[in-house]
């Protein structure tokens, strides 16, 4: 079984090790400046045509404008083209972290999106929450202990993040939309409120953490904020914060993307590697391959 890792960051190095341990032959494109993973072959894009590819793995961030993919260790831009797409047969499983319009435009076929999977989201919420705590500590002049923290959204990342900040001694409030999430927050010892009440909770907030991938921290919300407060937005692009409004108001706002890869790449890579092996096994079994 031949697996191609097409770009990526430090997480891909750990993914390659997991794949090798699972019996794959691993080919890495866009890793000219990285450490050599024992057993993996570093190749150029032009060499892909010589490989029967069974598993094609794109970076967590998917494919950006113009087909460019993230490639932290490449010697130059790395681009997914339609010529490369033509090399991927129907028996080849394609994996990306997230969906992007550019990706589906180039690859007009089934793709496995890792972050649509429940197991990835739950595991990944742990390094995300830890990275958020680190950012909060680095960008505030006070302790997390006894600070007022508001977590917007109470999904997998929101729940784990709220729990970690509470364990660090913060007073944690959570903005939710559903009665079930409200009840869960109460059970965890948090202080929930409904999203439409958000303005009333902004003035006392020292740290606001957003996990909702739509605009929720609007100009109006920011006007109700304590101007010494900190916003950490964990939502994928374009985020859930009006960053321009925050800048004009003098409120510090950080769009913290890809925290697992930045703060715990080894753990994040192991999580993804194990899930990729399981997902590929399921995919092949479903198709009788």
Buried (B, 14 or more C-beta within 10 A) or exposed (E): BBBBBBBBBBBBBBBBBBBBEBEBBBBBBBBEEBEEBEEBBBBEBEEBEEBEBBBBBBBBBBBBEEBBBBBBBBEEEBBBEEEBBEBBEEEBBBBBBBBBEBBBEBBEEEBBBBBEBEEBBBBBBBBBBBBBBBBBEEEBEEEBEEBBBBBBBBBBBBBBBBBBBBEBEBBBBBBBEEEEBBEBBEEBEBBBBEEEEBEEBBEEBBBBBBBBBEBBBBEEBBEEBBEEBBBBBBBBEEBBBBBEBBEEBEBBBBBBBBBBBBBBBEBBBBBBBBBBBEBBEEBBEEEEE
